[in-house]
Amino acid sequence: MKYLGSATAKKIGFYLNILAEIQKRSEILRKRGVKEMILTDVQKRVIVKFLESDEYFLDIFANNQYSQYEMFRKCVLNNSTIPPYLIDSVHGDLKG
């Protein structure tokens, strides 16, 4: 089965770049004293391991970009203290 829509799924590297940017921005906000939020390297590894183990997330032929992003967003929210608006902001800026 192959997804034929216009929003084809992204490879995992795209979401690794988003995680790195989230980590940078959360560190900047924490240093400014805006929010006490941080994405540690351990949390990043847990998120990456979860995404790599999910076959549906990695299947770029049967999956689409929107469901892939929702899975990524839910995983980040469950495994860190990062607020949803930061995830959405970074995704909007890096959307390719």
DSSP file with accessible surface (Angstrom, degrees, kcal/mol):
  #  RESIDUE AA STRUCTURE BP1 BP2  ACC     N-H-->O    O-->H-N    N-H-->O    O-->H-N    TCO  KAPPA ALPHA  PHI   PSI    X-CA   Y-CA   Z-CA
    1    1 A M              0   0  206      0, 0.0     2,-0.4     0, 0.0    60,-0.0   0.000 360.0 360.0 360.0 135.9    0.0    0.0    0.0
    2    2 A K        -     0   0  135     60,-0.1     2,-0.4    58,-0.0    60,-0.2  -0.984 360.0-123.8-129.2 135.0    1.4    3.4   -0.9
    3    3 A Y        -     0   0   67     58,-4.8    60,-0.1    -2,-0.4     6,-0.1  -0.616  24.7-176.5 -74.2 126.4    0.2    6.8    0.2
    4    4 A L        +     0   0  155     -2,-0.4    -1,-0.1    58,-0.1     4,-0.1   0.352  42.5 111.6-108.3   4.9   -0.6    8.9   -2.8
    5    5 A G  S    S-     0   0   33      2,-0.1     3,-0.2     1,-0.1    -2,-0.0  -0.070  79.0-108.0 -73.4 179.2   -1.5   12.2   -1.2
    6    6 A S  S    S+     0   0  124      1,-0.2     2,-1.1     2,-0.0    -1,-0.1   0.683 105.1  70.6 -83.5 -19.1    0.5   15.4   -1.4
    7    7 A A  S    S-     0   0    4      3,-0.0    58,-2.5     0, 0.0    59,-0.3  -0.587  72.3-175.5-100.5  73.0    1.8   15.3    2.2
    8    8 A T  B     -A   64   0A  84     -2,-1.1    56,-0.2    56,-0.2    53,-0.1  -0.298  32.7 -92.5 -69.1 154.4    4.3   12.4    2.0
    9    9 A A        -     0   0   12     54,-0.7     2,-0.2    51,-0.6    56,-0.1  -0.242  36.9-127.4 -68.1 151.5    6.0   11.3    5.2
   10   10 A K        -     0   0   48     54,-0.1     2,-0.1     1,-0.1    -1,-0.1  -0.623  23.6-107.4 -94.4 158.5    9.3   12.6    6.2
   11   11 A K    >>  -     0   0  154     -2,-0.2     3,-1.3     1,-0.1     4,-0.8  -0.381  36.6-103.1 -78.9 165.1   12.4   10.6    7.1
   12   12 A I  H 3> S+     0   0   38      1,-0.3     4,-1.9     2,-0.2     3,-0.3   0.792 115.6  70.2 -64.9 -26.2   13.5   10.3   10.7
   13   13 A G  H 3> S+     0   0   33      1,-0.2     4,-2.1     2,-0.2    -1,-0.3   0.845  92.4  58.7 -59.7 -33.7   16.3   12.8   10.2
   14   14 A F  H <> S+     0   0   33     -3,-1.3     4,-1.7     1,-0.2    -1,-0.2   0.929 108.4  44.5 -60.4 -43.5   13.7   15.6    9.8
   15   15 A Y  H  X S+     0   0    1     -4,-0.8     4,-2.2    -3,-0.3    -2,-0.2   0.812 108.7  56.7 -75.8 -26.7   12.4   14.9   13.3
   16   16 A L  H  X S+     0   0   60     -4,-1.9     4,-2.2     2,-0.2    -1,-0.2   0.893 106.7  50.5 -67.6 -38.0   15.9   14.6   14.7
   17   17 A N  H  X S+     0   0  106     -4,-2.1     4,-2.2     2,-0.2    -2,-0.2   0.887 109.0  51.2 -64.8 -39.6   16.5   18.1   13.4
   18   18 A I  H  X S+     0   0    0     -4,-1.7     4,-2.6     2,-0.2    -2,-0.2   0.924 109.0  51.1 -63.4 -42.4   13.3   19.3   15.1
   19   19 A L  H  X S+     0   0    1     -4,-2.2     4,-2.3     1,-0.2    -2,-0.2   0.914 109.5  50.0 -61.3 -42.4   14.4   17.8   18.4
   20   20 A A  H  X S+     0   0   32     -4,-2.2     4,-2.1     1,-0.2    -1,-0.2   0.914 112.2  47.3 -63.2 -41.7   17.8   19.5   18.2
   21   21 A E  H  X S+     0   0   47     -4,-2.2     4,-2.6     2,-0.2     5,-0.2   0.888 110.1  52.7 -68.7 -37.5   16.1   22.9   17.5
   22   22 A I  H  X S+     0   0    0     -4,-2.6     4,-2.6     1,-0.2     5,-0.2   0.916 108.9  51.0 -61.2 -42.1   13.6   22.3   20.4
   23   23 A Q  H  X S+     0   0   45     -4,-2.3     4,-1.9    -5,-0.2    16,-0.2   0.926 111.1  47.8 -63.0 -42.5   16.5   21.6   22.7
   24   24 A K  H  X S+     0   0  129     -4,-2.1     4,-2.1     1,-0.2    -2,-0.2   0.940 114.5  45.1 -62.9 -48.0   18.3   24.8   21.6
   25   25 A R  H  X S+     0   0   55     -4,-2.6     4,-2.5     1,-0.2    -2,-0.2   0.881 111.4  52.0 -68.1 -36.9   15.2   27.0   22.0
   26   26 A S  H  X S+     0   0    0     -4,-2.6     4,-2.3    -5,-0.2    11,-0.3   0.890 109.4  50.9 -67.2 -35.8   14.3   25.5   25.3
   27   27 A E  H  X S+     0   0   53     -4,-1.9     4,-2.4    -5,-0.2    -2,-0.2   0.911 110.4  49.2 -65.9 -41.2   17.8   26.2   26.6
   28   28 A I  H  X S+     0   0   80     -4,-2.1     4,-1.8     2,-0.2    -2,-0.2   0.935 112.8  46.8 -62.7 -46.2   17.6   29.8   25.4
   29   29 A L  H  X>S+     0   0   31     -4,-2.5     5,-2.0     1,-0.2     6,-0.7   0.886 111.5  51.6 -65.2 -36.3   14.2   30.3   27.1
   30   30 A R  H ><5S+     0   0   79     -4,-2.3     3,-0.9     1,-0.2    -1,-0.2   0.919 109.2  50.2 -67.4 -40.2   15.4   28.7   30.3
   31   31 A K  H 3<5S+     0   0  157     -4,-2.4    -1,-0.2     1,-0.3    -2,-0.2   0.843 108.9  52.2 -66.8 -32.4   18.5   31.0   30.4
   32   32 A R  H 3<5S-     0   0  184     -4,-1.8    -1,-0.3    -5,-0.2    -2,-0.2   0.589 113.6-121.3 -77.3 -11.6   16.2   34.0   29.9
   33   33 A G  T <<5S+     0   0   63     -3,-0.9    -3,-0.2    -4,-0.6     3,-0.1   0.632  76.1 125.2  82.5  13.7   14.1   32.9   32.8
   34   34 A V  S   <S-     0   0   84     -5,-2.0     2,-0.3     1,-0.3    -4,-0.2   0.955  79.1  -3.4 -71.1 -50.4   11.0   32.6   30.8
   35   35 A K        -     0   0  109     -6,-0.7     2,-1.3    -9,-0.2    -1,-0.3  -0.988  62.1-124.4-142.3 150.7   10.1   29.0   31.5
   36   36 A E        +     0   0  158     -2,-0.3     2,-0.4    -3,-0.1    -6,-0.1  -0.675  65.8 128.5 -94.1  78.0   11.7   26.2   33.5
   37   37 A M        +     0   0    5     -2,-1.3     2,-0.3   -11,-0.3    -7,-0.2  -0.986  27.7 169.1-133.5 145.3   11.7   23.8   30.6
   38   38 A I        -     0   0   58     -2,-0.4    43,-0.6    -9,-0.1     2,-0.6  -0.988  27.0-147.1-154.6 145.8   14.5   21.7   29.3
   39   39 A L        -     0   0    1     -2,-0.3   -12,-0.1   -16,-0.2    41,-0.1  -0.946  28.5-157.7-115.2 105.3   15.0   18.8   26.9
   40   40 A T     >  -     0   0   54     -2,-0.6     4,-2.2     1,-0.1     5,-0.1  -0.323  28.7-111.4 -80.3 166.2   17.9   16.7   28.1
   41   41 A D  H  > S+     0   0   93      1,-0.2     4,-2.3     2,-0.2     5,-0.1   0.857 119.1  55.2 -64.2 -34.5   20.0   14.4   26.0
   42   42 A V  H  > S+     0   0   85      2,-0.2     4,-2.3     1,-0.2    -1,-0.2   0.924 107.6  48.2 -65.1 -43.5   18.5   11.4   27.9
   43   43 A Q  H  > S+     0   0   46      1,-0.2     4,-2.4     2,-0.2    -2,-0.2   0.904 110.5  52.4 -63.5 -39.4   15.0   12.6   27.0
   44   44 A K  H  X S+     0   0   47     -4,-2.2     4,-2.7     1,-0.2    -2,-0.2   0.919 109.0  49.7 -61.7 -42.8   16.0   13.0   23.4
   45   45 A R  H  X S+     0   0  152     -4,-2.3     4,-2.7     2,-0.2    -2,-0.2   0.899 110.0  50.7 -64.3 -39.3   17.4    9.5   23.3
   46   46 A V  H  X S+     0   0   69     -4,-2.3     4,-2.2     2,-0.2    -1,-0.2   0.931 112.3  47.1 -62.8 -43.7   14.2    8.1   24.7
   47   47 A I  H  X S+     0   0    0     -4,-2.4     4,-2.5     2,-0.2    -2,-0.2   0.939 113.5  47.6 -63.8 -45.0   12.1    9.9   22.1
   48   48 A V  H  X S+     0   0   27     -4,-2.7     4,-2.8     1,-0.2     5,-0.2   0.919 111.0  51.0 -64.5 -42.2   14.4    8.8   19.3
   49   49 A K  H  X S+     0   0  141     -4,-2.7     4,-1.6     1,-0.2    -1,-0.2   0.910 111.0  49.1 -61.7 -40.9   14.3    5.1   20.5
   50   50 A F  H  X S+     0   0  101     -4,-2.2     4,-0.9    -5,-0.2    -2,-0.2   0.940 113.6  45.4 -64.0 -44.9   10.6    5.2   20.6
   51   51 A L  H >< S+     0   0    0     -4,-2.5     3,-0.5     1,-0.2    -2,-0.2   0.891 112.4  51.1 -66.9 -39.3   10.3    6.7   17.1
   52   52 A E  H 3< S+     0   0   90     -4,-2.8    -1,-0.2     1,-0.2    -2,-0.2   0.796 109.4  51.4 -67.9 -27.6   12.8    4.2   15.7
   53   53 A S  H 3< S+     0   0   86     -4,-1.6     2,-0.8    -5,-0.2    -1,-0.2   0.640  89.3  90.1 -84.9 -13.8   11.0    1.3   17.2
   54   54 A D    <X  -     0   0   42     -4,-0.9     4,-1.5    -3,-0.5     5,-0.1  -0.740  58.6-167.1 -87.7 109.2    7.6    2.3   15.7
   55   55 A E  H  > S+     0   0  167     -2,-0.8     4,-1.1     1,-0.2    -1,-0.2   0.854  85.9  54.7 -65.2 -36.6    7.3    0.7   12.3
   56   56 A Y  H  4 S+     0   0  110      1,-0.2     3,-0.3     2,-0.2    -1,-0.2   0.896 105.8  52.7 -66.3 -37.8    4.3    2.8   11.3
   57   57 A F  H  4 S+     0   0    0      1,-0.2    -1,-0.2    -6,-0.1    -2,-0.2   0.900 112.9  44.3 -63.0 -39.8    6.2    6.0   12.0
   58   58 A L  H  < S+     0   0   74     -4,-1.5     2,-1.2    -7,-0.2    -1,-0.2   0.635  86.9 100.4 -81.4 -14.5    9.1    4.9    9.8
   59   59 A D     X  +     0   0   62     -4,-1.1     4,-1.3    -3,-0.3     3,-0.1  -0.584  45.8 177.9 -78.6  98.3    6.9    3.6    6.9
   60   60 A I  T  4 S+     0   0   60     -2,-1.2   -51,-0.6     1,-0.2    -1,-0.2   0.590  74.8  57.6 -80.0  -7.0    7.1    6.5    4.4
   61   61 A F  T  4 S+     0   0  113    -59,-0.1   -58,-4.8     1,-0.1    -1,-0.2   0.833 117.0  27.7 -90.2 -35.2    5.0    4.6    1.9
   62   62 A A  T  4 S+     0   0   27    -60,-0.2     2,-0.2    -3,-0.1    -2,-0.2   0.577 112.5  73.0-101.8 -11.1    1.9    4.0    4.0
   63   63 A N     <  -     0   0    0     -4,-1.3   -54,-0.7   -60,-0.1     2,-0.3  -0.571  65.4-144.3-102.4 163.0    2.1    7.0    6.3
   64   64 A N  B  >  -A    8   0A  39     -2,-0.2     4,-1.9   -56,-0.2   -56,-0.2  -0.838  27.7-108.5-123.7 168.5    1.5   10.7    5.8
   65   65 A Q  H  > S+     0   0   22    -58,-2.5     4,-2.3    -2,-0.3     5,-0.2   0.841 112.2  54.3 -65.3 -35.0    3.2   13.8    7.2
   66   66 A Y  H  > S+     0   0  141    -59,-0.3     4,-2.1     2,-0.2    -1,-0.2   0.930 111.2  42.0 -70.5 -45.7    0.3   14.8    9.4
   67   67 A S  H  > S+     0   0   34      2,-0.2     4,-2.1     1,-0.2    -1,-0.2   0.872 113.8  54.4 -69.9 -32.5   -0.1   11.6   11.3
   68   68 A Q  H  X S+     0   0    2     -4,-1.9     4,-2.3     1,-0.2    -2,-0.2   0.931 109.2  47.5 -64.9 -43.4    3.7   11.3   11.6
   69   69 A Y  H  X S+     0   0   22     -4,-2.3     4,-3.1     1,-0.2     5,-0.2   0.896 109.7  52.9 -65.7 -40.1    3.9   14.7   13.2
   70   70 A E  H  X S+     0   0  103     -4,-2.1     4,-2.4     2,-0.2    -1,-0.2   0.901 109.7  48.6 -63.0 -39.3    1.1   14.0   15.6
   71   71 A M  H  X S+     0   0   40     -4,-2.1     4,-2.1     2,-0.2    -2,-0.2   0.924 113.5  47.4 -64.7 -43.2    2.9   10.8   16.7
   72   72 A F  H  X S+     0   0    0     -4,-2.3     4,-2.4     2,-0.2    -2,-0.2   0.938 112.5  49.0 -62.0 -46.8    6.1   12.8   17.1
   73   73 A R  H  X S+     0   0   53     -4,-3.1     4,-2.5     1,-0.2     5,-0.2   0.920 111.2  49.0 -61.6 -44.7    4.4   15.6   19.1
   74   74 A K  H  X S+     0   0  133     -4,-2.4     4,-2.2     1,-0.2    -1,-0.2   0.905 110.7  51.3 -63.5 -39.5    2.6   13.2   21.4
   75   75 A C  H  X S+     0   0    5     -4,-2.1     4,-1.4     2,-0.2    -1,-0.2   0.913 111.2  46.9 -64.6 -43.0    5.9   11.4   22.1
   76   76 A V  H  X S+     0   0    0     -4,-2.4     4,-0.6     1,-0.2     6,-0.3   0.927 112.7  49.5 -66.2 -42.5    7.7   14.6   22.9
   77   77 A L  H  < S+     0   0   54     -4,-2.5     3,-0.5     1,-0.2    -2,-0.2   0.876 112.0  48.5 -65.2 -36.0    4.9   15.8   25.2
   78   78 A N  H  < S+     0   0  120     -4,-2.2    -1,-0.2     1,-0.2    -2,-0.2   0.775 118.1  39.3 -74.2 -26.4    4.8   12.5   27.1
   79   79 A N  H  < S+     0   0   61     -4,-1.4     2,-0.3    -3,-0.2    -1,-0.2   0.262 118.1  30.5-111.6  10.7    8.6   12.3   27.6
   80   80 A S  S  < S-     0   0   17     -4,-0.6   -41,-0.1    -3,-0.5   -43,-0.0  -0.934  73.0-113.4-154.3 177.6    9.5   15.9   28.4
   81   81 A T        +     0   0   92    -43,-0.6    -4,-0.1    -2,-0.3   -42,-0.1   0.133  67.8 131.4-103.2  17.8    8.3   19.2   30.0
   82   82 A I        -     0   0    4     -6,-0.3    -2,-0.1   -44,-0.1    -3,-0.0  -0.543  58.0-124.7 -73.3 129.9    8.3   21.0   26.6
   83   83 A P    >>  -     0   0   25      0, 0.0     4,-1.3     0, 0.0     3,-0.9  -0.402  18.0-116.0 -74.6 154.5    5.0   22.9   26.0
   84   84 A P  H 3> S+     0   0   55      0, 0.0     4,-2.5     0, 0.0     5,-0.2   0.839 110.6  62.3 -59.7 -34.5    3.0   22.2   22.9
   85   85 A Y  H 3> S+     0   0  124      1,-0.2     4,-2.1     2,-0.2     5,-0.1   0.848 101.9  51.4 -64.6 -31.4    3.5   25.8   21.5
   86   86 A L  H <> S+     0   0    7     -3,-0.9     4,-2.4     2,-0.2     5,-0.2   0.920 110.2  48.5 -70.7 -40.2    7.3   25.4   21.3
   87   87 A I  H  X S+     0   0    0     -4,-1.3     4,-2.5     1,-0.2    -2,-0.2   0.940 114.2  46.2 -62.9 -46.8    7.0   22.1   19.4
   88   88 A D  H  X S+     0   0   63     -4,-2.5     4,-2.4     1,-0.2    -1,-0.2   0.881 111.6  52.3 -64.7 -37.9    4.5   23.7   17.0
   89   89 A S  H  X S+     0   0   53     -4,-2.1     4,-1.9    -5,-0.2    -1,-0.2   0.933 111.9  44.3 -64.1 -46.6    6.6   26.8   16.6
   90   90 A V  H  X S+     0   0    0     -4,-2.4     4,-2.3     1,-0.2    -2,-0.2   0.921 113.3  51.3 -66.2 -41.4    9.8   24.8   15.7
   91   91 A H  H  X S+     0   0   18     -4,-2.5     4,-1.0    -5,-0.2    -1,-0.2   0.911 109.7  50.4 -62.7 -40.6    7.9   22.5   13.3
   92   92 A G  H  < S+     0   0   47     -4,-2.4    -1,-0.2     1,-0.2    -2,-0.2   0.873 112.6  46.6 -64.4 -36.6    6.4   25.6   11.6
   93   93 A D  H  < S+     0   0   99     -4,-1.9    -2,-0.2     1,-0.2    -1,-0.2   0.852 120.1  37.5 -73.8 -35.0    9.8   27.1   11.2
   94   94 A L  H  < S+     0   0   64     -4,-2.3    -1,-0.2    -5,-0.1    -2,-0.2   0.411  81.0 133.5 -98.2   1.4   11.5   24.0    9.9
   95   95 A K     <        0   0  113     -4,-1.0    -3,-0.0    -5,-0.2    -4,-0.0  -0.301 360.0 360.0 -57.3 128.9    8.7   22.6    7.8
   96   96 A G              0   0   80     -2,-0.0    -1,-0.1     0, 0.0    -2,-0.0  -0.506 360.0 360.0-115.4 360.0   10.1   21.6    4.5
